[in-house]
Amino acid sequence: MSIRKKYSKEFKLEAISLVVEKKYTRIEAARYLGIHNTMLGRWIKEYQLNNNQAFRGNGKLTSEQLEIRRSKWKK
């Protein structure tokens, strides 16, 4: 069984900036960082969809999720 590696928010954002800002290809950036290009692609997609709330960490809810949870508590 392999151990799953966790990457910090800062690492993910730096990886994304290599592709988005510094114009590396996804494959070049992934090789440089020692990660799989599919993972980098997922990070880019998540960042583009959620921007400010991307990579919140485990258990941290978005504002929409928090509102839904609060509305369920009130019932």
URUR-V851438 format. One record per backbone hydrogen bond with DSSP energy under -0.5 kcal/mol. CO is the residue of the C=O (numbers start at 1). NH is the residue of the N-H. Records with the same first field share a line. If there is no record, write none. Layout:
CO->NH ; NH
This chain:
8->12
9->13
10->14
11->15
12->16
13->17
14->18
15->19
16->19 ; 20
17->21 ; 22
18->24
25->29
26->30
27->31
28->32
29->33
30->34 ; 35
36->40
37->41
38->42
39->43
40->44
41->45
42->46
43->47
44->48
45->49
46->50
47->51
50->53
51->54
53->56
57->60
59->61
62->66
63->67
64->68
65->69
66->70
67->71
68->72
69->73
70->74
71->75
